[in-house]
């Protein structure tokens, strides 16, 4: 007699109004920081955009859908949601940006070695996180 293992269905209730508001505020702040990061060197864009999309997926499916269809944000978000991976080029740009930003920051705090140590440790943590994300072979946009 063969038995099949069926995973239990976990039903989650929809978020409360308070939770939706909190997700919406967090999503809005993350989206704003991500857009600022486009123009301000040292402030990352992609992580804030990904956090914003995750928050809006819970708070406002309409805004989440808008982000997925956006001509600039959409491809990155769709690739992330489908593959949970980054291209080699994206990883290289992220690491190089972190190294350059970290170098400038360490130089700016030349007279404060503890801050320099903390900055380098945070930079190393960021680099390890980026390097641990699976690498996608190429950057192709799939037809929708």
C-alpha positions in Angstrom: 0.0 0.0 0.0 1.5 3.3 -1.1 0.8 6.4 0.8 1.3 9.9 -0.4 2.6 12.7 1.7 0.5 15.8 1.3 1.8 19.0 2.7 -0.7 20.7 5.0 -2.4 23.7 3.7 -1.7 26.7 5.9 -4.3 29.3 5.6 -3.3 32.7 6.6 -5.8 35.4 7.4 -5.5 38.6 5.5 -3.5 41.3 7.2 -5.4 43.6 9.5 -5.9 47.3 8.7 -3.0 48.2 11.0 -0.7 45.6 9.4 -1.6 46.9 5.9 -0.9 50.5 7.0 2.4 49.5 8.5 3.4 47.5 5.3 2.2 50.5 3.2 4.3 53.0 5.2 7.4 50.6 5.1 6.9 50.1 1.4 6.6 53.8 0.7 9.7 54.7 2.7 11.6 51.9 1.0 10.5 53.0 -2.4 11.5 56.6 -1.7 14.9 55.4 -0.4 15.4 53.2 -3.5 14.6 56.1 -5.8 17.0 58.4 -3.9 19.6 55.7 -4.2 19.5 56.0 -8.0 20.9 59.5 -7.6 22.9 59.3 -4.4 26.1 57.2 -4.5 26.4 54.8 -1.6 22.7 54.4 -1.0 21.7 51.1 -2.5 18.7 51.0 -4.8 17.8 47.4 -5.5 17.4 46.2 -1.8 15.1 49.0 -1.1 13.0 48.4 -4.2 12.8 44.6 -3.3 11.7 45.5 0.2 9.1 48.0 -1.1 7.7 45.3 -3.5 7.4 42.8 -0.7 5.7 45.3 1.5 3.3 46.4 -1.2 2.5 42.7 -2.0 0.9 42.5 1.4 -0.4 46.1 1.8 -1.6 47.0 -1.7 -1.7 44.4 -4.5 -2.5 47.3 -6.9 0.8 49.1 -6.1 2.7 45.9 -6.2 1.3 45.2 -9.7 2.2 48.7 -10.8 5.8 48.1 -9.7 5.9 44.8 -11.6 4.7 46.5 -14.7 6.9 49.6 -14.4 9.4 49.8 -17.3 12.4 50.3 -15.1 11.5 48.5 -11.8 9.5 45.7 -13.4 12.2 43.5 -15.0 14.3 43.5 -11.8 11.3 42.6 -9.6 10.0 40.0 -12.0 13.4 38.3 -12.3 13.8 38.3 -8.5 10.3 37.0 -7.8 10.7 34.2 -10.4 14.3 33.2 -9.8 15.4 34.6 -6.5 18.8 35.2 -8.1 21.1 37.9 -9.5 23.1 38.1 -12.6 26.9 38.0 -12.4 27.0 41.6 -13.7 24.6 42.8 -11.0 26.7 41.1 -8.3 29.9 42.7 -9.7 28.3 46.2 -9.8 27.1 45.8 -6.2 30.4 44.6 -4.9 32.4 47.3 -6.7 30.0 50.0 -5.5 30.3 48.7 -2.0 34.1 48.7 -2.1 34.2 52.2 -3.6 31.7 53.6 -1.1 33.4 51.8 1.8 36.8 53.2 0.7 35.5 56.7 0.7 33.8 56.2 4.0 36.9 54.7 5.7 39.0 57.6 4.3 36.4 60.2 5.6 36.7 58.7 9.1 40.5 58.5 9.1 40.8 59.8 12.6 38.2 57.4 14.1 39.5 53.8 13.8 36.5 52.3 15.6 34.1 53.7 13.0 36.4 52.5 10.3 36.4 49.0 11.7 32.6 49.0 12.0 32.2 50.3 8.4 34.6 47.6 7.1 32.7 44.9 9.0 29.3 46.1 7.7 30.8 46.2 4.2 32.0 42.6 4.5 28.6 41.5 5.8 27.0 43.2 2.8 29.4 41.6 0.4 28.9 38.1 1.9 25.1 38.5 1.6 25.4 39.5 -2.1 27.8 36.7 -2.8 25.5 34.1 -1.2 22.6 35.0 -3.4 22.4 32.4 -6.3 23.9 33.6 -9.6 21.7 33.5 -12.7 23.5 32.7 -15.9 22.3 35.7 -17.9 19.9 38.6 -17.8 17.0 37.6 -19.9 13.5 39.0 -19.6 11.0 36.3 -19.9 7.8 36.9 -22.0 4.8 37.5 -19.7 
